[in-house]
Amino acid sequence: MVTKAVIIAAGMGSRLRGYGADLPKPLVRLAGVPLLKRAILSAMRGGISEFVVVVGYRGDEIEHALVDDPQFSDVAIDWVHNEAWKRGNGGSVLCAKDYVDAPFILLMSDHLFDPEVLVKLRHLPVGQDEAVLCVDSDLDGIFDMEDATKVVMQNDRVVKIGKELADFNAVDTGIFLCSPFLFAALAQSIARGDGSLSGGIRVLCERGSMRTADIHGAFWLDVDTPEAHVHAEGEMVRRLGKPTDGFVSRHFNRKISTRISRFLVDLPITPNQLSIATMVLSFLSAWLVFQGGTSYLHLALGGLLFQFASIVDGCDGEIAKLKFMGSRTGEWVDTLADNVSYLAFFVAVLGGMYAHTGDARYPMLGGVMVFLDVLGVLLIFLYLKVVGSGSLVSFNMAFSTDVPESERGWFHRFCMSIKFVSRRDFFAALFCTLAVANSIAGMYWFLVVGSAALTAGIFGFGGQMLRTHGALPGHVDEAKFGEKAD
């Protein structure tokens, strides 16, 4: 399995160099992260642990900016300086020869890609005299076709490659799996007077040794111009949504939170700080709702602010994704901040209901339900600790997969059907609507009934889910539950 990558960051990149600041192209920031750093972090997510970074133009500046970056603490990076970088990127690749003695991944510092591409590419077999080029046959999806390196492939082999090809059926993505034989091909191409990487690839084509791997549908972009930079940021923001997003989040919250994140990503703000800021907003909304039992203005403002906090709650995850700052600690900070926020808001609803009615039975009943909510959350936390996650999404997704089929009766189906009410995007939007409608009673009864149903589901199936992972004694029917019983 391949664990080393060579990244080329030697050229001037005149069309993008200095975009937004006097910076060499590899240090130009995209969504808050320098292009070269983004390439390294993406490769790390794809399973690469060793890097050879070839720099040239303003190479000392590039190395100095990234060499001590704390996000690279778990990988080894060799910095190679190519003083003859003007002679072509093929020569820059050749500079890495003494640092590579086994198959390796070859990347460009200005190309974005989905880490999953490398996860698959690293496992492909490659012969001693072969290389594999990732190509994209989805020609309609190419952003800047005029500048793209075109490829003619036939039977999974590269037949022709070059920017001036008129007839082609794929595009070079700048992602390669290479054997060290590539260096001999580059030396031969340079001897012919062609110092480009494509020249070395053409040598391999002549030998029939240049294979292709079509990544049709996968995300990748060549960020070579200001227009491509703008397009890349927009595309990255567009992809921030998650398959687990609820209806309100997907159709409303994300449309606002991603715009906020696009502004925040260039500021020195961490996801954990955003989680804490969201909690503070929720506390303020809770205080307003507490006053709302006797004041419509306070109630309405509290509901609106709670909805706004729900929108901002998406920003911490979005920033973490854009800046590769996600961590287990961050998951726990987000989860704890969210649940403390919910508790404060729910208690405020009880207080508001009491102030509105003067009847002590309402806060007593609601207090019981909030207490059960706390016990349910503690059970969820225990499950998350057992499975090694800090995200509530893990529990929600496992509510069906970790419950044996023998236990999935009508009540499990009922819980699955109402699970959406436990999502913050849903209940925050509902509370906001009820608050604006001046219905503290509606907020109260939704809290009581919803808490009763959800805690019943958590207590009803939480034990089964913990037994699935061996955290509680008990038997899991392997025939009905398959490998989850292991």
C-alpha positions, -999 to +999 in steps of 0.1 A: +000+000+000+014+034-010+021+058+019+043+085+002+034+114-020+054+139-040+039+173-043+050+198-069+050+234-057+079+249-077+064+270-104+056+307-104+019+304-111+018+338-126-020+339-132-028+333-096+004+344-078-003+372-054-041+368-057-054+389-028-018+394-014+018+393-024+021+355-019+036+327-040+009+306-055+012+276-030+005+300-001-025+316-017-054+309+007-085+291-004-113+290+022-088+300+048-061+274+040-030+278+017-033+257-014-002+236-007-013+230+029-048+220+016-031+195-008-011+180+021-040+178+045-063+162+018-036+136+011-033+129+048-070+123+049-064+099+020-039+079+040-006+094+030+019+098+059+052+107+041+057+137+018+083+151-006+075+187-014+094+202-043+096+240-042+113+265-065+100+300-069+102+317-035+108+282-021+124+294+012+093+315+019+070+286+012+089+262+034+092+287+063+055+293+062+045+256+066+075+236+080+064+240+116+026+238+110+011+219+140-014+202+117+016+183+101+029+169+134+019+133+125+036+132+091+071+134+077+079+160+051+111+164+031+115+198+015+134+197-018+145+229-036+147+230-074+168+259-084+161+252-121+123+254-117+119+275-148+128+245-170+095+228-164+076+208-139+091+175-152+124+186-138+108+194-105+094+159-103+128+145-112+143+164-081+124+140-059+142+109-073+166+105-043+137+105-019+116+078-035+124+041-039+089+026-041+055+034-057+043+069-048+014+093-053+022+124-074+002+156-068+001+192-078+000+219-051-028+238-068-052+210-073-081+202-050-094+166-047-116+144-026-094+124-002-114+093-011-097+094-046-064+086-029-079+060-006-088+040-037-057+049-058-033+038-031-046+003-033-042-001-071-014-024-082+013-007-103+041-024-123+077-016-120+077+004-152+041+017-150+022+048-138-015+054-134-031+088-142-064+097-127-086+111-154-121+126-155-142+115-184-171+138-174-162+165-199-193+186-192-182+191-156-148+206-163-146+242-152-119+255-175-116+232-204-094+255-224-066+253-199-071+216-191-046+189-201-065+167-225-062+129-226-070+103-252-075+070-234-082+036-249-087+004-230-076+021-198-044+033-214-033+068-222-027+071-259-022+109-262-019+137-237-015+175-242-033+208-238-037+213-276-055+181-284-086+187-305-101+152-300-100+137-266-122+117-242-109+126-207-090+153-188-058+150-167-067+156-130-030+160-119-032+130-096-009+100-103+002+067-089+037+062-101+065+037-099+101+051-096+104+043-133+087+077-140+121+094-132+138+075-161+109+085-184+113+122-173+151+121-179+145+107-214+119+134-221+142+162-208+170+148-230+146+153-260+141+189-250+107+186-233+110+195-196+073+191-188+057+163-168+034+156-198+066+149-218+075+121-193+040+108-195+043+107-233+074+085-229+054+061-208+026+062-234+050+051-261+059+021-240+022+013-234+029+018-196+006+047-189-026+035-174-057+054-164-081+055-135-113+073-143-126+093-113-158+104-130-181+120-105-154+126-078-146+162-067-114+178-081-104+212-093-074+229-108-071+263-091-050+281-117-067+315-121-086+340-101-118+328-117-110+292-108-103+303-072-137+319-069-154+289-084-134+265-061-145+284-029-181+284-041-180+247-049-165+238-015-191+258+003-218+242-018-206+208-006-208+216+031-242+200+036-244+166+051-266+136+041-279+136+077-292+172+075-328+175+085-355+192+063-351+226+078-314+225+078-312+214+042-336+239+028-331+269+051-304+268+077-275+257+055-283+284+030-275+310+057-248+292+077-227+285+047-227+322+038-216+330+074-189+304+073-176+317+040-170+350+058-156+335+090-132+310+073-106+337+067-107+348+104-086+332+132-117+316+147-117+279+157-147+255+155-146+251+193-149+289+197-179+289+174-195+261+195-191+281+226-204+313+209-235+293+198-240+282+234-238+318+246-264+328+220-287+300+232-283+312+268-293+347+258-323+333+240-332+312+270-331+343+292-355+361+268-379+332+267-378+330+306-390+366+305-415+358+278-442+345+301-453+380+307-438+398+277-446+389+241-415+409+228-391+389+250-407+356+239-406+365+202-370+377+204-360+346+224-375+323+198-359+342+169-325+341+186-328+304+194-335+298+157-305+320+148-283+300+172-295+269+154-283+283+121-250+294+136-246+259+151-239+246+116-209+269+112-185+251+136-188+219+116-185+238+083-154+257+094-139+224+107-145+208+073-132+238+053-100+241+074-094+205+083-099+212+120-122+184+129-113+164+159-128+140+185-123+168+211-142+192+188-171+167+185-174+165+223-172+203+227-200+207+201-221+179+217-217+192+252-223+228+242-255+218+223-270+198+251-263+224+278-279+249+255-310+227+251-312+222+288-310+259+295-337+267+269-360+240+281-358+252+317-365+287+304-397+274+287-408+259+320-402+292+338-420+311+312-450+288+314-451+293+352-449+331+348-477+330+322-501+308+342-490+310+379-497+272+381-469+253+398-480+220+383-466+230+349-430+235+360-432+203+382-443+182+353-419+198+329-391+195+354-397+157+355-394+155+318-362+177+317-348+153+344-355+123+322-340+142+292-308+146+312-307+109+320-313+101+283-285+124+273-262+107+298-271+073+283-263+087+248-229+100+261-221+065+275-229+050+241-207+076+223-178+069+247-181+032+241-181+035+203-153+062+203-173+091+189-183+125+202-210+133+178-248+128+183-250+119+146-233+086+155-261+077+179-289+088+156-275+068+127-269+037+150-304+038+164-315+014+137-282-004+128-273-013+164-307-025+174-311-062+166-338-070+141-356-091+167-361-060+188-374-038+160-411-039+167-438-013+163-423+009+190-389+010+173-407+019+140-426+046+159-394+061+173-377+060+139-407+079+124-405+107+150-367+109+153-367+141+132-382+160+161-350+155+181-330+174+155-321+209+165-330+223+131-366+211+135-374+219+172-356+253+170-377+263+140-408+251+157-400+269+190-393+300+170-427+298+152-446+292+184-427+321+201-436+345+174-472+332+176-470+341+213-477+305+223-456+297+254-481+269+260-474+253+226-437+254+234-443+238+268-465+209+256-442+201+227-413+199+252-432+176+275-447+153+249-416+152+228-393+146+257-416+117+269-415+100+235-378+105+228-366+094+263-388+063+261-370+054+228-336+061+243-342+040+274-361+014+254-333+007+230-301+022+245-294-009+264-296-031+233-273-007+215-247-009+243-250-047+244-242-047+207-208-032+215-202-054+245-207-026+270-235-044+288-239-082+295-264-099+273-269-120+242-271-107+206-286-131+181-258-134+155-280-150+130-303-119+130-277-093+135-247-104+115-213-090+121-226-064+146-226-092+171-188-095+170 
